[in-house]
Each structure stands twice: as C-alpha cells, then as structure tokens.
C-alpha cells in the first residue's frame, strides 16, 4: 500500500506540485508496491535512523522521499531537487 503524507496531498490540491508529476510518482509507487523491486527505478538509500531507512526516487527534476515499513510505502515529500531535501531535513 502507498501512503502519502498530508503535505504531499495538499501540495497537489494547491497546485504547488503539478498533477502530471504526482501521477508519474504515483505510478512508480504502484509498481514498487506490486513488485517490491527497488532496482526498477533510480532509487538511492538515504539517511538511516534506528527507526527506519529513507529512500529517494528521481523522476526528471523532481524527487520523492519515502520509507518502507511492513511492505507499505510512506511518501513524505515530493518536490524539485533543490527544494526536497530542505523540506525533508
């Protein structure tokens, strides 16, 4: 299952995140949820904490930050490259 943070949903509703970009990332996460194969896309492991490991997926100028828990994908941020890491940290 793919779960989006409220901030991601609000960005789409307010038009801060283009709907076509959201659809591309949604298709990525649906494919990941179906196959559980992280090698299908440009995904890199980011910072790890005791609780969870974060990942980044890239699509053009945009990045999505997410983590995996119990085979569910939790998307915490989708934004342009220069903005996504500032929002996340």
N, C-alpha and C positions, 0 to 999 in steps of 0.2 A: 504494500500500500504506500502511496505517496502522500505526504502531509506537508502542506505549505504553511509557513508562519503567517500570522495576520498582516505583518508589514508587507509581505510579498503580494498578498491578495489586495491590500489597499493600494499599492503602487500600480497594479493593473487597473483597478477601478478608477483611480485618479488620473490615469494616463501617463504616469511617470515611467512606467515600463510598457513599451509597445506590445500590443496583443500578439503580434506575429512572433516576437521574441519569446514571449511567455509560451506560446504554442510549441515552438521549437524545443524549449527546455522541457515542457510537459511531455512531449513525445520521447525525449531522451529518458526521462524518469519512468515512463511507462515501459520502455524497452528494458531498462535496468531492473525494474520490478518483475518483469516477466522472465528474464534470463539470469539475473544476478551475476552478470559478467561485466566487471568494471573495465575490461580491456576493449570493449566495443567503442568507447569514446575517449576523447582526450581528458582523462581524469588523473589528477595528481593528489597524493596524500598530503595533507597539510599538518597543522599542529595537532598533537595528541595530548589529551589530559588523562587523568586517572579514570574519568567517567566515560569518555568517548573519543573517537578519532574523526577528524573533519576531512572532507574531500572538496576538491574544486573541479568543476567540469566547465570546459570552454566551448563557446559557440560564437565565432566571429569576435566582435568587440566586447561581448558580454560574458560574464562568469556567474556561476551559481555555486554557492557554498552549501554543503549538506553533510549530514552524518547518517549512519546506518545503525539502527537499533532493532533487534528482533526481526530482521529481514524487512523492515519498513524504512523508507527513505524520508528523512525530515529535511526539507529545504528551508534554510534560514535566511538566505539572501540571494537575490538576482539583481545584478546591476552592471554598468560598464566597468571595464577593467580598472580604471583609475579611481572608481568610487567603491567597489565592492569590498575591498579589504579594509577601508576606513570604517565602513558601516559594521563590519563583522567584528573587528577587534575592540 
